[in-house]
Amino acid sequence: MTLSVAMPVPGHALGNEQRALAVALQRMTSAVWHDPVGIGIDVVDVNDFEKRSIEKFPYFYSRCFSASEITYCRAQARPAQHFAVRFAAKEAAVKALASHTKLAYWQIEVVRQLNGQPTLALWTFDRLAPLTELCGLDMKVSLSHADQWAVALVAAFTRDHAHV
């Protein structure tokens, strides 16, 4: 994303102060706006997770979700909504990162920050360590669910290592 900061009036050159301000603003915006690596979105039918509950399909849930995700979802009034939206987030992350790497669902974990905001943790194939090959990316996730539908959007951006 490029931002044009100062547009001189035709026939007039920028003064030194204006030029310095334009350069400073471009540096500041480049620290905030980065090119997207990928964007993924997925919609899941909550009823699918109600029909295929963790009690009926424990292997699927233990393979696809982390222990903390399972604990969180099962503690909710309607666990299927929370499992469905996390599954949507995993699929959206796979789509967003498809040009960078190939991930399995169990490598992607939805983690809630203290303020409730969701974030993504990426793990090695065996889930034993963080996935360091993608540590240079900034990932944003948005989750939403209603009675029947769960949706997740994941956007991955390059990260300015000076601000990591």
Secondary structure, DSSP 4 states (H G I P E B T S, - for coil): -------PPTT-PPPHHHHHHHHHHHHHHHHH---EEEEEEEEEEHHHHHHS-TTT-HHHHHHHS-HHHHHHHHTSSSHHHHHHHHHHHHHHHHHHTTTT----GGGEEEEE-TTS-EEEEEB-TTSSSB-GGGTTEEEEEEEEE-SSEEEEEEEEEE--GGG-
